[in-house]
Structure formats: structure tokens, C-alpha cells
């Protein structure tokens, strides 16, 4: 994997465009960064409910309240690592481009390398697993009732919520990609196609 830091995102025209098959099908997904953020909020709500219920069951709600601010700060600091984990799972031979946008309050990576449905889902899921759910459960089960446990819980909550755009991608891939298809990015948009179709010139 080769990671290329492109810096500040300015316009959609600056994003690299992929060479797509003629019959590639565009995902049904938001067409702008603002749209992605809006839909991500809708995914954040049920996740927050689920995590609140889990904290109530395991007694972590009070510790989250004490250390929520610390968890938010740590999760924000870990955003570049979140994107790097995405890049690691794009494939060893892929070129991955990283951008940030303060206006849209996000960092993101993209690659033009085609991926199978399963790889795309795993790539989308891994940062939230490692930086969200893993510290969340560690705080609840390994060191409950401690300051460190509270920081882990709150970091896990925010680390999971910051990945809500990834859950949208997982949902879209699971519902829209047929069995055996590949997905590929081009600019802002995702596409799927059957591998036997071949790439157009």
C-alpha cells in the first residue's frame, strides 16, 4: 500500500478519477460531502442508542459522563490513524490518497483500485472496530469503574460515532452489490460492476 497525502480538499474536480467499465453502476449514495455528513448523523442515532443501552447494562454510563470530553479529544486526535487503517486494508498494491476538509469536519481516503464486496466491507469496518468498539468493550469489561476505563469507554463511543460514514458505505455495499461484483471509486462516487465486463479504454 502506498499512501499519498494530498492535503486540503478543495473541489470535487481535484479528486482522482478511475477508469471504469462501460456498464459500471453508480451506488445510490449522497453526491456531496455535506450529504454524507447528513446521512452519517442518521446512522449515528441508533448506534448511540445501542451503546447507551450497553453502558446501562454494564454500569459504564457514569464513567462515560465523567470522561466524555477526554474521549472526544482522544478520538479526534486518532482520526488520521482511522484513515490510515482504512488505507492498510485497501490492498498491498493499492495507491491510497488522503485528504482533509475542515469545512466538512472530516478526513477521508480513497483508492482507485477495485475491491471485492467483502474487502470493501472489511476495509470500511476496521477503523471503527479497532478505535471504537475495542476500547469501548475494554473499558467496560477489563477495567470497569476506573478512570482509565472511563476514558476507554468514552474514546470508544466517539471513535465509533466518527465512523458512521463508513457504516453507510457498508450498508450500501451489502444491499447494492451483487454477489461476485467489484466496487471502485471514481472521484466522489462509488460504482460496482461484474469483473468479467472488463475495463473500458
Residue frames as a rotation matrix with the C-alpha (Angstrom) as fourth column:
UNK 1
0.575 0.818 0.000 0.00
0.818 -0.575 0.000 0.00
0.000 0.000 -1.000 0.00
UNK 2
-0.634 -0.732 0.250 1.30
0.736 -0.670 -0.094 3.43
0.237 0.125 0.964 -0.96
UNK 3
0.354 0.757 -0.549 -0.26
0.875 -0.475 -0.090 6.32
-0.329 -0.449 -0.831 0.96
UNK 4
-0.562 -0.450 0.694 -0.20
0.700 -0.705 0.110 9.71
0.440 0.547 0.712 -0.77
UNK 5
-0.133 0.489 -0.862 -1.16
0.767 -0.500 -0.402 12.70
-0.628 -0.715 -0.308 1.38
UNK 6
-0.210 0.148 0.967 -2.93
0.878 -0.406 0.253 15.18
0.430 0.902 -0.045 -0.91
UNK 7
-0.962 -0.236 -0.137 -3.70
0.273 -0.825 -0.494 17.77
0.004 -0.513 0.858 1.75
UNK 8
-0.567 0.762 -0.313 -6.72
-0.188 -0.490 -0.851 20.04
-0.802 -0.424 0.421 1.84
UNK 9
-0.397 0.576 0.715 -9.75
0.889 0.436 0.143 19.03
-0.229 0.692 -0.685 -0.20
UNK 10
-0.802 0.073 -0.593 -10.88
-0.111 -0.993 0.027 22.00
-0.587 0.087 0.805 -2.29
UNK 11
-0.065 0.800 -0.596 -13.10
-0.966 -0.201 -0.164 20.88
-0.251 0.565 0.786 -5.18
UNK 12
0.517 0.362 0.776 -14.61
-0.221 0.932 -0.288 17.61
-0.827 -0.023 0.562 -6.36
UNK 13
0.949 -0.156 -0.275 -12.81
-0.268 0.063 -0.961 18.04
0.167 0.986 0.018 -9.69
UNK 14
0.114 -0.980 0.161 -9.46
-0.960 -0.150 -0.235 17.60
0.254 -0.128 -0.959 -7.92
UNK 15
0.233 0.012 0.972 -10.28
-0.576 0.807 0.128 14.05
-0.783 -0.590 0.195 -6.81
UNK 16
-0.782 -0.594 -0.189 -8.67
-0.510 0.435 0.742 11.30
-0.358 0.677 -0.643 -8.92
UNK 17
0.323 0.900 -0.291 -10.94
-0.902 0.200 -0.383 9.63
-0.287 0.387 0.877 -11.44
UNK 18
-0.277 -0.384 0.881 -10.93
-0.234 0.916 0.326 5.91
-0.932 -0.116 -0.343 -12.05
UNK 19
-0.675 0.061 -0.735 -11.07
-0.720 0.163 0.674 4.00
0.161 0.985 -0.066 -15.34
UNK 20
-0.318 0.694 0.646 -14.46
-0.523 0.440 -0.730 2.29
-0.791 -0.570 0.223 -15.10
UNK 21
-0.780 0.186 0.598 -16.15
0.516 0.732 0.445 -0.42
-0.354 0.656 -0.667 -17.15
UNK 22
-0.869 0.456 0.191 -18.79
-0.146 -0.606 0.782 0.85
0.472 0.652 0.593 -19.55
UNK 23
0.045 0.963 -0.266 -21.56
0.086 0.261 0.961 -0.84
0.995 -0.067 -0.071 -17.60
UNK 24
-0.822 -0.359 -0.441 -20.44
0.470 0.009 -0.883 0.27
0.321 -0.933 0.161 -14.13
UNK 25
0.236 0.968 0.087 -23.39
0.556 -0.208 0.805 1.13
0.797 -0.142 -0.587 -11.91
UNK 26
-0.524 -0.399 0.752 -23.20
-0.277 -0.756 -0.594 4.11
0.805 -0.520 0.286 -9.57
UNK 27
-0.709 0.267 -0.653 -24.08
0.694 0.429 -0.578 3.50
0.126 -0.863 -0.489 -5.94
UNK 28
0.331 0.806 0.490 -27.23
0.344 -0.587 0.733 5.14
0.879 -0.074 -0.472 -4.64
UNK 29
0.017 -0.477 -0.879 -25.48
0.997 -0.059 0.051 7.41
-0.076 -0.877 0.474 -2.16
UNK 30
0.691 0.196 -0.695 -25.06
0.280 -0.960 0.008 11.10
-0.666 -0.200 -0.719 -1.27
UNK 31
0.621 -0.398 0.676 -23.36
0.725 -0.037 -0.688 13.09
0.298 0.917 0.266 -4.01
UNK 32
0.323 -0.507 0.799 -21.69
-0.243 -0.861 -0.447 15.70
0.914 -0.050 -0.402 -1.79
UNK 33
-0.694 -0.637 -0.335 -19.63
0.235 0.240 -0.942 15.81
0.680 -0.733 -0.017 1.41
UNK 34
-0.705 0.503 0.499 -22.46
-0.706 -0.562 -0.431 17.67
0.064 -0.657 0.751 3.14
UNK 35
0.313 0.856 -0.411 -24.84
-0.801 0.471 0.371 14.91
0.511 0.213 0.833 2.10
UNK 36
-0.081 -0.445 -0.892 -22.50
0.173 0.875 -0.452 12.25
0.982 -0.191 0.006 3.51
UNK 37
-0.939 -0.307 0.157 -22.38
-0.069 -0.277 -0.958 14.08
0.337 -0.911 0.238 6.85
UNK 38
-0.309 0.909 0.278 -26.17
-0.942 -0.332 0.038 14.37
0.127 -0.251 0.960 6.96
UNK 39
0.480 0.479 -0.735 -26.73
-0.451 0.854 0.262 10.68
0.753 0.206 0.625 6.29
UNK 40
-0.434 -0.733 -0.524 -23.97
0.170 0.504 -0.847 9.76
0.884 -0.457 -0.094 8.76
UNK 41
-0.750 0.238 0.618 -25.94
-0.645 -0.469 -0.603 11.51
0.146 -0.851 0.505 11.51
UNK 42
0.325 0.937 -0.130 -28.88
-0.896 0.349 0.273 9.20
0.301 0.028 0.953 10.78
UNK 43
0.328 -0.303 -0.895 -26.59
0.087 0.953 -0.291 6.19
0.941 0.018 0.339 11.29
UNK 44
-0.703 -0.675 0.223 -25.16
-0.123 -0.194 -0.973 7.72
0.700 -0.712 0.053 14.47
UNK 45
-0.167 0.709 0.685 -28.51
-0.919 -0.364 0.153 7.86
0.358 -0.603 0.713 16.26
UNK 46
0.817 0.506 -0.275 -29.24
-0.375 0.830 0.413 4.10
0.437 -0.234 0.868 16.52
UNK 47
0.095 -0.861 -0.500 -25.58
0.379 0.496 -0.782 3.38
0.921 -0.115 0.373 17.30
UNK 48
-0.649 -0.304 0.697 -25.69
-0.419 -0.622 -0.661 5.86
0.635 -0.722 0.276 20.17
UNK 49
0.340 0.853 0.397 -28.86
-0.889 0.154 0.431 4.22
0.306 -0.499 0.811 21.47
UNK 50
0.734 -0.104 -0.672 -27.25
0.071 0.995 -0.077 0.76
0.676 0.009 0.737 21.35
UNK 51
-0.312 -0.941 -0.134 -24.09
0.323 0.028 -0.946 1.94
0.894 -0.338 0.295 23.12
UNK 52
-0.419 0.243 0.875 -26.13
-0.753 -0.631 -0.186 3.77
0.506 -0.737 0.447 25.78
UNK 53
0.704 0.710 -0.022 -28.10
-0.610 0.619 0.494 0.59
0.364 -0.335 0.869 26.49
UNK 54
0.435 -0.629 -0.644 -24.87
0.393 0.776 -0.493 -1.43
0.810 -0.039 0.585 26.74
UNK 55
-0.593 -0.674 0.441 -23.37
-0.075 -0.499 -0.863 1.13
0.801 -0.545 0.245 29.13
UNK 56
0.034 0.695 0.718 -26.52
-0.922 -0.256 0.291 1.00
0.386 -0.672 0.632 31.26
UNK 57
0.847 0.295 -0.442 -26.32
-0.187 0.944 0.272 -2.80
0.498 -0.148 0.854 31.46
UNK 58
0.315 -0.830 -0.460 -22.60
0.702 0.530 -0.475 -2.89
0.638 -0.173 0.750 32.33
UNK 59
0.697 0.050 -0.715 -22.57
0.651 -0.461 0.603 0.19
-0.300 -0.886 -0.354 34.53
UNK 60
-0.329 -0.923 0.200 -20.39
0.922 -0.268 0.281 2.34
-0.206 0.276 0.939 32.30
UNK 61
0.380 0.568 0.730 -22.74
0.745 -0.656 0.122 5.28
0.548 0.498 -0.672 31.83
UNK 62
0.942 -0.038 -0.334 -21.43
0.223 -0.673 0.705 7.20
-0.252 -0.739 -0.625 34.85
UNK 63
0.066 -0.998 -0.025 -17.79
0.477 0.010 0.879 6.77
-0.876 -0.070 0.477 33.79
UNK 64
-0.179 -0.055 0.982 -18.62
0.971 -0.169 0.168 7.89
0.157 0.984 0.084 30.28
UNK 65
0.771 0.570 0.286 -20.18
0.508 -0.820 0.263 11.04
0.384 -0.058 -0.921 31.71
UNK 66
0.728 -0.544 -0.417 -17.06
0.196 -0.418 0.887 11.82
-0.657 -0.728 -0.198 33.74
UNK 67
-0.239 -0.971 0.001 -14.60
0.119 -0.028 0.992 11.34
-0.964 0.238 0.123 30.90
UNK 68
0.551 0.572 0.608 -16.66
0.656 0.154 -0.739 12.11
-0.516 0.806 -0.291 27.78
UNK 69
0.895 -0.240 -0.375 -14.67
-0.363 -0.881 -0.304 15.23
-0.258 0.409 -0.875 26.96
UNK 70
-0.086 -0.979 0.186 -11.38
-0.645 0.197 0.738 13.32
-0.759 -0.056 -0.648 27.16
UNK 71
-0.112 0.112 0.987 -12.78
0.447 0.893 -0.051 10.60
-0.888 0.435 -0.151 24.95
UNK 72
0.872 0.472 0.129 -13.87
0.346 -0.408 -0.845 13.14
-0.346 0.781 -0.520 22.35
UNK 73
0.587 -0.724 -0.361 -10.43
-0.725 -0.669 0.164 14.78
-0.360 0.165 -0.918 22.30
UNK 74
-0.315 -0.737 0.598 -8.62
-0.352 0.676 0.648 11.44
-0.882 -0.007 -0.472 22.00
UNK 75
0.204 0.475 0.856 -10.96
0.625 0.610 -0.487 10.25
-0.753 0.635 -0.172 19.24
UNK 76
0.960 0.113 -0.254 -10.34
-0.086 -0.747 -0.659 13.48
-0.265 0.655 -0.708 17.33
UNK 77
0.170 -0.980 -0.105 -6.57
-0.826 -0.200 0.528 13.02
-0.538 -0.003 -0.843 17.64
UNK 78
-0.396 -0.322 0.860 -6.95
-0.034 0.941 0.336 9.46
-0.918 0.104 -0.383 16.33
UNK 79
0.653 0.728 -0.208 -8.79
-0.219 -0.081 -0.972 10.47
-0.725 0.681 0.107 13.14
UNK 80
0.194 -0.622 -0.759 -5.61
-0.981 -0.098 -0.170 10.31
0.031 0.777 -0.629 10.98
UNK 81
-0.787 -0.457 0.415 -4.99
-0.505 0.863 -0.007 6.79
-0.355 -0.215 -0.910 12.35
UNK 82
0.083 0.917 0.389 -8.61
-0.092 0.396 -0.914 5.93
-0.992 0.040 0.118 11.50
UNK 83
0.753 0.208 -0.624 -7.93
-0.588 -0.213 -0.781 6.85
-0.295 0.955 -0.038 7.88
UNK 84
-0.257 -0.925 -0.281 -4.57
-0.965 0.259 0.032 5.05
0.044 0.280 -0.959 7.85
UNK 85
-0.537 0.153 0.829 -6.29
-0.224 0.922 -0.316 1.85
-0.813 -0.356 -0.461 8.96
UNK 86
0.661 0.745 -0.087 -8.65
-0.215 0.077 -0.974 2.22
-0.719 0.663 0.211 6.01
UNK 87
0.442 -0.554 -0.705 -5.62
-0.896 -0.236 -0.376 2.56
0.042 0.798 -0.601 3.75
UNK 88
-0.541 -0.712 0.447 -3.96
-0.751 0.649 0.124 -0.56
-0.378 -0.269 -0.886 5.17
UNK 89
-0.307 0.516 0.799 -6.97
0.112 0.854 -0.508 -2.67
-0.945 -0.066 -0.320 4.22
UNK 90
0.477 0.458 -0.750 -7.23
-0.642 -0.401 -0.653 -1.33
-0.600 0.793 0.103 0.66
UNK 91
0.958 -0.195 0.210 -4.71
0.280 0.790 -0.545 -3.90
-0.060 0.581 0.812 -0.57
UNK 92
0.340 -0.916 -0.215 -0.93
0.480 -0.028 0.877 -4.15
-0.809 -0.401 0.430 -0.59
UNK 93
-0.496 -0.572 0.653 -0.55
0.837 -0.116 0.534 -2.93
-0.230 0.812 0.537 -4.19
UNK 94
0.451 0.799 0.398 -3.03
0.864 -0.502 0.028 -0.05
0.222 0.331 -0.917 -3.99
UNK 95
-0.789 -0.515 0.334 -2.31
0.426 -0.851 -0.306 3.66
0.442 -0.099 0.892 -4.09
UNK 96
0.186 0.851 -0.491 -4.37
0.973 -0.089 0.215 5.46
0.139 -0.518 -0.844 -1.47
UNK 97
-0.483 -0.268 0.834 -4.94
0.312 -0.942 -0.122 9.23
0.818 0.202 0.539 -1.42
UNK 98
-0.151 0.386 -0.910 -5.64
0.986 -0.011 -0.169 11.07
-0.076 -0.922 -0.379 1.84
UNK 99
-0.378 0.146 0.914 -7.44
0.247 -0.936 0.252 14.42
0.892 0.321 0.318 2.12
UNK 100
-0.549 0.357 -0.756 -8.81
0.784 -0.093 -0.613 16.59
-0.289 -0.930 -0.229 4.89
UNK 101
-0.341 0.510 0.790 -11.59
0.354 -0.708 0.611 19.17
0.871 0.488 0.061 4.88
UNK 102
-0.942 -0.008 -0.336 -12.05
0.319 -0.336 -0.886 21.48
-0.106 -0.942 0.319 7.87
UNK 103
-0.685 0.725 -0.073 -15.17
-0.709 -0.640 0.294 22.87
0.167 0.253 0.953 6.25
UNK 104
0.206 0.777 -0.595 -16.83
-0.549 0.595 0.587 19.45
0.810 0.205 0.549 6.27
UNK 105
0.183 -0.214 0.960 -15.13
-0.968 0.130 0.213 18.38
-0.170 -0.968 -0.184 9.52
UNK 106
0.906 0.140 0.400 -13.63
-0.106 0.989 -0.107 15.24
-0.411 0.054 0.910 8.02
UNK 107
-0.353 -0.891 -0.286 -10.61
-0.794 0.124 0.595 13.39
-0.494 0.437 -0.751 6.74
UNK 108
0.740 0.585 0.333 -11.00
-0.322 0.742 -0.588 10.71
-0.591 0.328 0.737 4.09
UNK 109
-0.523 -0.850 0.056 -9.02
-0.393 0.300 0.869 8.34
-0.756 0.433 -0.491 1.92
UNK 110
0.711 0.697 -0.087 -9.79
-0.441 0.346 -0.828 6.95
-0.548 0.627 0.554 -1.49
UNK 111
-0.516 -0.808 0.284 -8.21
-0.220 0.446 0.868 4.48
-0.828 0.385 -0.407 -3.86
UNK 112
0.061 0.498 -0.865 -8.95
-0.983 -0.122 -0.139 3.72
-0.175 0.858 0.482 -7.48
UNK 113
-0.886 -0.417 -0.205 -8.11
-0.442 0.891 0.098 0.04
0.142 0.178 -0.974 -7.00
UNK 114
0.075 0.940 -0.334 -11.15
-0.603 0.309 0.735 -2.25
0.794 0.146 0.590 -7.50
UNK 115
-0.792 -0.253 0.555 -12.20
-0.607 0.419 -0.675 -4.25
-0.062 -0.872 -0.485 -4.43
UNK 116
-0.619 0.622 -0.479 -14.39
0.382 0.772 0.508 -7.23
0.686 0.131 -0.715 -3.80
UNK 117
0.318 0.850 0.421 -17.53
-0.164 -0.388 0.907 -6.70
0.934 -0.357 0.016 -1.78
UNK 118
0.765 -0.028 -0.644 -16.04
0.578 0.473 0.665 -8.45
0.286 -0.881 0.378 1.25
UNK 119
-0.315 -0.940 -0.131 -12.77
0.930 -0.279 -0.239 -6.46
0.188 -0.197 0.962 1.16
UNK 120
-0.451 0.199 0.870 -14.67
0.083 -0.961 0.263 -3.19
0.888 0.191 0.417 0.84
UNK 121
0.651 0.756 0.062 -16.85
-0.049 -0.040 0.998 -4.04
0.757 -0.653 0.011 3.84
UNK 122
0.527 -0.545 -0.652 -13.85
0.847 0.398 0.352 -5.13
0.068 -0.738 0.672 5.94
UNK 123
-0.520 -0.753 0.404 -11.87
0.733 -0.636 -0.242 -2.03
0.439 0.170 0.882 4.91
UNK 124
-0.137 0.565 0.813 -14.80
-0.125 -0.824 0.552 0.19
0.983 -0.026 0.184 5.90
UNK 125
0.773 0.594 -0.220 -15.35
0.067 0.269 0.961 -1.55
0.630 -0.758 0.168 9.24
UNK 126
0.210 -0.757 -0.619 -11.82
0.778 0.513 -0.363 -1.93
0.592 -0.405 0.697 10.64
UNK 127
-0.631 -0.520 0.576 -11.16
0.076 -0.780 -0.621 1.61
0.772 -0.348 0.532 11.97
UNK 128
0.082 0.743 0.665 -14.38
-0.775 -0.372 0.511 1.67
0.626 -0.557 0.545 13.98
UNK 129
0.779 0.148 -0.609 -13.63
0.142 0.904 0.402 -1.81
0.610 -0.400 0.684 15.28
UNK 130
-0.021 -0.916 -0.400 -10.09
0.805 0.222 -0.550 -1.02
0.593 -0.334 0.733 16.43
UNK 131
-0.863 -0.400 0.308 -10.63
0.218 -0.845 -0.489 2.59
0.456 -0.355 0.816 17.59
UNK 132
-0.306 0.840 0.448 -14.26
-0.740 -0.506 0.443 2.36
0.599 -0.196 0.776 18.65
UNK 133
0.666 0.711 -0.226 -15.74
-0.449 0.624 0.639 -0.94
0.595 -0.324 0.735 19.72
UNK 134
0.179 -0.673 -0.718 -12.47
0.491 0.693 -0.527 -2.42
0.852 -0.258 0.455 21.01
UNK 135
-0.842 -0.494 0.217 -11.67
0.067 -0.495 -0.866 0.34
0.536 -0.715 0.450 23.55
UNK 136
-0.135 0.885 0.445 -15.39
-0.806 -0.360 0.470 0.60
0.576 -0.296 0.762 24.41
UNK 137
0.739 0.430 -0.518 -15.63
-0.143 0.852 0.504 -3.04
0.658 -0.298 0.691 25.46
UNK 138
-0.182 -0.879 -0.441 -12.18
0.527 0.291 -0.798 -2.96
0.830 -0.378 0.410 27.07
UNK 139
-0.733 -0.067 0.677 -13.30
-0.387 -0.778 -0.495 -0.12
0.560 -0.625 0.544 29.32
UNK 140
0.240 0.938 0.250 -16.50
-0.849 0.078 0.523 -1.94
0.471 -0.337 0.815 30.25
UNK 141
0.877 0.230 -0.421 -15.06
-0.133 0.960 0.248 -5.40
0.461 -0.162 0.872 30.84
UNK 142
0.206 -0.901 -0.382 -11.34
0.592 0.425 -0.685 -5.16
0.779 -0.085 0.621 31.64
UNK 143
-0.795 -0.515 -0.321 -11.09
0.568 -0.447 -0.691 -2.05
0.212 -0.732 0.648 33.85
UNK 144
0.094 0.925 0.368 -14.64
0.516 -0.361 0.777 -1.04
0.851 0.117 -0.511 34.82
UNK 145
0.832 0.400 -0.384 -15.13
0.528 -0.357 0.771 1.71
0.171 -0.844 -0.508 37.37
UNK 146
0.018 -0.905 -0.426 -11.64
0.781 -0.253 0.571 3.17
-0.624 -0.343 0.702 36.91
UNK 147
0.288 0.004 -0.958 -10.59
-0.282 -0.955 -0.089 6.46
-0.915 0.295 -0.274 35.38
UNK 148
-0.738 -0.621 -0.264 -8.71
-0.458 0.174 0.872 4.63
-0.496 0.764 -0.413 32.62
UNK 149
-0.653 0.581 0.486 -11.78
0.667 0.745 0.004 2.51
-0.360 0.327 -0.874 31.95
UNK 150
0.331 0.811 -0.482 -13.91
0.451 -0.585 -0.674 5.64
-0.829 0.006 -0.559 31.70
UNK 151
-0.080 -0.457 -0.886 -11.51
-0.616 -0.676 0.404 7.18
-0.784 0.578 -0.227 29.19
UNK 152
-0.943 -0.255 0.213 -11.56
-0.030 0.704 0.710 3.96
-0.330 0.663 -0.671 27.15
UNK 153
-0.239 0.939 0.247 -15.36
0.793 0.335 -0.508 3.88
-0.560 0.075 -0.825 27.17
UNK 154
0.485 0.471 -0.737 -15.74
0.075 -0.862 -0.501 7.49
-0.871 0.187 -0.453 26.07
UNK 155
-0.433 -0.697 -0.572 -12.98
-0.629 -0.221 0.746 7.17
-0.646 0.683 -0.342 23.46
UNK 156
-0.865 0.129 0.484 -14.74
0.333 0.869 0.365 4.09
-0.374 0.477 -0.795 22.13
UNK 157
0.160 0.984 -0.074 -18.09
0.636 -0.160 -0.755 5.86
-0.755 0.074 -0.652 21.90
UNK 158
0.475 0.002 -0.880 -16.70
-0.406 -0.887 -0.221 8.77
-0.781 0.463 -0.420 19.92
UNK 159
-0.636 -0.762 -0.125 -14.40
-0.508 0.291 0.811 6.53
-0.581 0.579 -0.572 17.88
UNK 160
-0.572 0.531 0.625 -17.45
0.648 0.760 -0.053 4.53
-0.502 0.375 -0.779 16.83
UNK 161
0.463 0.824 -0.328 -19.59
0.461 -0.540 -0.704 7.57
-0.757 0.174 -0.629 16.07
UNK 162
0.062 -0.521 -0.851 -16.83
-0.574 -0.716 0.397 9.15
-0.816 0.464 -0.343 13.97
UNK 163
-0.897 -0.416 0.150 -17.06
-0.152 0.608 0.779 6.09
-0.416 0.676 -0.609 11.70
UNK 164
-0.062 0.978 0.200 -20.75
0.060 0.203 -0.977 6.46
-0.996 -0.049 -0.071 10.88
UNK 165
0.293 0.094 -0.952 -19.98
-0.876 -0.373 -0.306 7.42
-0.383 0.923 -0.027 7.28
UNK 166
-0.748 -0.612 -0.256 -18.23
-0.662 0.715 0.226 4.06
0.044 0.338 -0.940 7.00
UNK 167
-0.620 0.603 0.503 -21.37
0.129 0.710 -0.692 2.27
-0.774 -0.364 -0.518 8.19
UNK 168
0.367 0.729 -0.578 -23.24
-0.491 -0.376 -0.786 3.96
-0.790 0.572 0.219 5.37
UNK 169
-0.140 -0.516 -0.845 -20.73
-0.988 0.134 0.081 2.52
0.072 0.846 -0.529 2.89
UNK 170
-0.939 -0.182 0.292 -21.07
-0.242 0.953 -0.183 -0.94
-0.245 -0.242 -0.939 4.43
UNK 171
-0.167 0.968 0.187 -24.86
0.031 0.195 -0.980 -0.76
-0.986 -0.157 -0.063 4.20
UNK 172
0.390 0.297 -0.872 -24.73
-0.780 -0.397 -0.484 0.41
-0.490 0.869 0.076 0.58
UNK 173
-0.519 -0.663 -0.540 -22.29
-0.840 0.511 0.181 -2.32
0.155 0.548 -0.822 -0.43
UNK 174
-0.862 0.198 0.466 -24.26
-0.059 0.875 -0.480 -5.04
-0.503 -0.441 -0.743 1.36
UNK 175
0.041 0.998 0.038 -27.55
0.079 0.034 -0.996 -4.00
-0.996 0.044 -0.078 -0.25
UNK 176
0.608 0.289 -0.739 -26.49
-0.553 -0.514 -0.656 -2.83
-0.570 0.807 -0.153 -3.71
UNK 177
-0.289 -0.815 -0.503 -23.57
-0.951 0.184 0.249 -5.01
-0.111 0.550 -0.828 -4.81
UNK 178
0.769 0.534 -0.352 -24.49
-0.586 0.809 -0.054 -8.36
0.256 0.248 0.934 -6.41
UNK 179
0.663 -0.512 0.546 -22.57
-0.059 0.691 0.720 -11.47
-0.746 -0.510 0.428 -5.46
UNK 180
0.262 -0.677 0.687 -19.21
0.864 0.482 0.146 -11.63
-0.431 0.555 0.711 -7.26
UNK 181
0.783 0.072 0.617 -19.17
0.431 -0.778 -0.456 -7.95
0.448 0.624 -0.641 -8.17
UNK 182
-0.329 -0.895 -0.303 -16.34
0.938 -0.271 -0.216 -5.47
0.111 -0.355 0.928 -7.61
UNK 183
0.818 0.523 -0.240 -16.52
0.548 -0.835 0.051 -1.91
-0.174 -0.173 -0.970 -6.39
UNK 184
-0.306 -0.913 0.271 -14.38
0.946 -0.324 -0.025 1.04
0.111 0.249 0.962 -7.43
UNK 185
0.294 0.310 -0.904 -14.22
0.487 -0.863 -0.137 4.71
-0.823 -0.400 -0.405 -6.61
UNK 186
-0.319 -0.405 0.857 -14.02
0.906 -0.394 0.151 7.47
0.277 0.825 0.492 -9.17
UNK 187
-0.464 0.121 0.878 -13.95
-0.129 -0.989 0.068 11.00
0.877 -0.082 0.474 -7.85
UNK 188
-0.567 0.328 0.755 -16.56
-0.822 -0.288 -0.492 11.37
0.056 -0.900 0.432 -5.13
UNK 189
0.356 0.933 -0.043 -18.66
-0.934 0.355 -0.036 8.42
-0.019 0.053 0.998 -6.23
UNK 190
-0.538 -0.419 0.731 -18.63
-0.454 0.875 0.167 4.64
-0.710 -0.242 -0.661 -5.78
UNK 191
0.131 0.524 -0.842 -19.53
-0.976 0.219 -0.016 2.16
0.176 0.823 0.540 -8.52
UNK 192
-0.083 -0.184 0.979 -19.99
-0.357 0.923 0.143 -1.59
-0.931 -0.337 -0.143 -8.79
UNK 193
0.267 0.132 -0.955 -19.50
-0.958 0.139 -0.249 -3.88
0.100 0.982 0.163 -11.77
UNK 194
0.904 0.012 0.428 -19.07
-0.063 0.992 0.106 -7.53
-0.423 -0.123 0.898 -12.62
UNK 195
0.108 -0.988 -0.108 -15.38
-0.296 -0.136 0.945 -8.39
-0.949 -0.070 -0.307 -13.20
UNK 196
-0.193 -0.198 0.961 -15.97
0.703 0.655 0.277 -10.17
-0.685 0.729 0.013 -16.50
UNK 197
0.804 0.595 -0.013 -17.13
0.434 -0.601 -0.672 -6.89
-0.408 0.534 -0.741 -18.06
UNK 198
-0.016 -0.908 0.419 -13.56
0.997 -0.049 -0.067 -5.65
0.082 0.417 0.905 -18.49
UNK 199
-0.036 -0.079 -0.996 -12.30
0.421 -0.905 0.057 -2.08
-0.906 -0.417 0.066 -18.22
UNK 200
0.813 0.342 0.471 -13.13
0.573 -0.332 -0.749 0.41
-0.100 0.879 -0.466 -20.91
UNK 201
-0.275 -0.930 0.245 -10.44
0.959 -0.283 0.002 2.46
0.068 0.236 0.970 -22.53
